[in-house]
Amino acid sequence: MTAVAFTRTPDVSKAALAAAGPLWATVSLAQAFTRDGFDLMRHPLSLLSTGSLGWLQIVNFVVAGLLMVVGARSLDGRWAPRLTRIAGFGMIAAGALVMDPLSADPAAMSWHSIGHMVAGTITFTALIAVCYVLARRYARAGSRAGAVAAAVAGTALLAGDLWAMSGGVAGTLTLAIGAITAMSFLSLHPQPSV
């Protein structure tokens, strides 16, 4: 097994990226399990942005996005920082553009709900891509475990997103698991240097 060398990065950027995923997951799940009427089997985590306590999830999206944008500096290479920044800006936009409550007519989606969906698609696409970019970097560095973990994280989000879009049973749960897995991996992985 080949040892993986790690790069030196600015402490603030590294700390920001390390906080983004766990913070977003913790705040989202705490609300999902305590908010009256919320069912993770039927409701996407973005729905937490609606109602009287919606501001908590809006702030959660914006702060996590800002942390990702700042944290992108801690990543080496050409694509990993760019994709992380894109995902971060997408999170900020998803927070600012709140989705409609479920009671709204799906055929009459508001402009901000459509914007939320577009921002989410951009965020998820960038997160999936950065996981695969990092999988390739781990493989080049000789870290099979790191490459597999990165590929699994990206694939979890890809599969969760596709399943949710297909209307599959518990699609919102699989999407939540995929998003949390990819964001947590990006936050918590030690980056290899090749």
N, C-alpha and C positions, 0 to 999 in steps of 0.2 A: 504494500500500500504506500503510495506516494504522499509525503507531507504536503499540506496546502499552505502556501505563503499568504499572509494577509497584508493588505495595504494599510498605510497610515492615512487617516482622514481627519478633517476638522472635527473636534469633539461635539460642537453644537449640532452640526449636520448629522453626525452619526446618532446622537441622542434623539434628535427630531425624528429621524426615520425609525429608530427603535421604538419610539413611543406611538407612532401613528396607528399601526395595525392593532396592537393590544388595546389601546385606548378606544378606538372605534368599536372593536368587538365587545369590550366590557360594557361600554355605555349602551350599545345597541341591545345586547342580550339582557342586561339589567332591566331595561325598559320592556323588552319583549315578555319577560317573565312576571312583570309587576303591573303592567298596564291593563286595566279592565277591558275585557272584550277582545284583546289582541290574541291572535292564534297564529303562531309561526308556521303551522301546517297550511294555512290559507292566506296569510297576509305577508307581503314583503316587508323587510325592515324599513324600507323607505316610507311606508305608511305611518310609521311612528312620527313623521314630520307633520302630521295633521293633528287637529284638535288642540285643546288648551295647553297640553304639555308638548306640543309639536316643536316648540322652540328648542327643546333639549336635543332632539335628533338633528335639527337644522344646524345648531352649533357644533354638534358632534361631527357632521359631515364637513363643515367648513374648517374646523380645527384640524381634523385628520388630514384633509387636503392640504392645508398650509404646512403641516408637519412633513408631508410627503414632498412638497415642492422644495422646502428648505433641506430636507434630508437627501434629496437627489444628488446634491453636491458630494455626498460621501461615497457615491458609487463611481467606480472607474469605468473606462471604456467610452464608446461613443453612444451606444443605444440604451444601456441600462439607465443612465441618468436622464436621458431624454424621455424615455417611456415612463419613468417614475414621475417626472414633472408633468407629463400629459395626464397621467392617472390622478395626480394631485389636483391639477386644475379641473379635471372632470368631477372630482369629489366636491370641490368648492361650488361648481356650477350645480351639481345635483342637490346640494344643500340649499342653495339660493332659489332654485326652481322646484318648488314643492309639488309633489304629485297630488292629483285629485283624491278626495275620500272615495272609498269603495262604493258609496251610494250614488256617486255621479254616473251619468249615462256614458258608457265606454265609447259610444259613437260620437259624443260631443265633448271630447277631451279638451281641456283648456290649453292655451299656449304654453303655460308654465309646466303643465303635466307632460306635454310632448317634449318640452325642453329637458325635463328631468329624465325622461326615457333616453333621449339622445345623449345627455351627459353621462348617464349610467352605462350606455353602450360604449362610449369612448373610454370611460374609466376601466370597464371590464376588459375591453380589447387590449388596452395598454398594459394592464396587470398580467393578463395571460401572456402577452408577448415578452414582458420583462422576465417572467419566470422561465420561459424557454431560452431567452438570451443567457440568463444566469446558469441554466442547466448546461448549456454549451460551454460556458466558461469553467464550470466545475469539472466537466468531462475533460477539457483541455488541461486543467491543472492536475488531473489524475485522481480526483475525488469522486469516485463512483457514488458514494452515499449522498454527497451534495448534489450531484447531477440528478439522481433519482428523486431526491426530496424536492428539488426545484421543478422537475417535470411533473411530479405528482401534484404539486400546488397549482401549477398552471392548468393541468388537466382537470383538477377538481372544480376550478372556476368555470372552465369551458363546458364541462359536462353539466354542472349545476345551472348555468345560464341557458344552455340548449334545452335542458329538461324543463326548466321553468317556462321558456318561450313556447314549448310544445304543448303546454297545458297539462303536463304530466302530474300524477298524484304526488302531493307534497312538494311540488316544484319550488315553492317559496322557501321551504326548508333546505332543499338541495342547493338552491342559489345562495342562501345565507351561509351554509357550510363551505361552499366553494369560495365565496368572497372572503370569509374569515380566514380560511386556509391560505389563500394567495396573499392577502394583506399581512397576515402574521408571518408567513415565510419571508416576505420582502423585508419586514421589520427586523426579524430576529436572526436572519442568516449571517454568518461571517463571510464576507466576500473574498473569493480566491483571487490571487494575482497570478496572471499567466505571462 
